[in-house]
Amino acid sequence: MQIHDHCATVRLPRRQFLGMLGALGITAGLPALGQQDRPITLILPLSPGSGVDTIMRSATQAWSHAAGHTVVVDNKPGAGGIVGTSALVRSTPDGYTLAAVSNNHVIFPSVYKSVPFDPIKDVTPITVIGSTPLLLVVNPQRLPAKNVEELVALLKAKPGAYNYASSGNGTILHLAAEMFNHLAGVQARHIPYKGSGPMTTALLSGEVDYGVLSLPPTLPHLKSGALHAIGNGGTSRIPSLPELPTIAEQGLAGYEMEGWFAAIAPAGLPKDKVDATYQNLKDAFNDPKVKESMDAQGNIIKLVPPADTAAYFESELKKYALVVKQAGIQRM
């Protein structure tokens, strides 16, 4: 006599199933509810091809390895960085959505009458990763100047006849060009673009005559001769371009502008996740291949601890408020 045992198939939710296994002590080696495969989204409130974009993409593979999660770059340019940062501020503070920002992050309150977030209170500072040189460049077909003296002479010969580009109203690249114009006593028309990528394209095509760009994405255009560097905005010469003098040493005393870049998260990110993210970034930027890439680009990498990063944001907020006032930039 054959007996058939008709058993009904019971489907349990995965969470309940894992809970049962946990009670039996046999969950070792099982992935944690999809978290192992969840990517880290890195919002870049900048256009593709910008300095920070070039830098962060150079480190994503090493960062993914350090974090144990794939790091995916999501460019969200617009309004000088406000669009992308707004998306970061609205995200869940769980460590899976981060952003890389530049000086622009603490410039916003000084150049816009209304900003949809507080650059200090609405974010969790992770680390200032480092800095990158800013270069005053010209399209040599439009402005055949070799140095600051020649550029100033050409601009003064035809006040208002030339134009200069920026990556957007009130951005660090705008302020850097405005500071040059102010110290040199020249007048030119400002043409803002939606990011440094489109700005560079405009410079290359001759749509605009000059502007300030960060070093990493500009190097190929300097080597090809499509753009010519007039000077760098730092206080000392750049190891990768030792023949290029600073703007200050060419007669514009007091000129000092560099671009820094930092990692942030939404407000409320728990301390353990802040510390873990900071360590992962340290590991990524200490990777030999990444260090080689940073050196080749001329970037200075020196990661600042989270607590010091928060204090740095505060001091930079005050610094740029003064720069905006001195440059006479009207709030928009």
Buried (B, 14 or more C-beta within 10 A) or exposed (E): EEEEEEEEEEEEEEEEEBEEEEEEEEBEEEEEEEEEEBEBBBBBBBBBBBBBBBBBBBBBBBBBBBBEBBBEBBBBBBBBBBBBBBBBBEBEBBBBBBBBBBBBBBBBBBBBEEBBBEBBEBBBBBBBBBBBBBBBBBBBEBBEBEBBEBBBEBBEEEEEEBBBBBBBBBBBBBBBBBBBBBBBEBEBEBBBBBBBBBBBBBBBEEBBBBBBBBBBBBBEBBEEEBBBBBBBBBEEBBEBBEEBBBBBBBBBEEBBBBBBBBBBBBBEBEEEBBEBBBBBBBBBBEBEEBBEBBEEBBBBBEBBBBEEBBEBBBEBBEBBBEBBEEBEBEEE
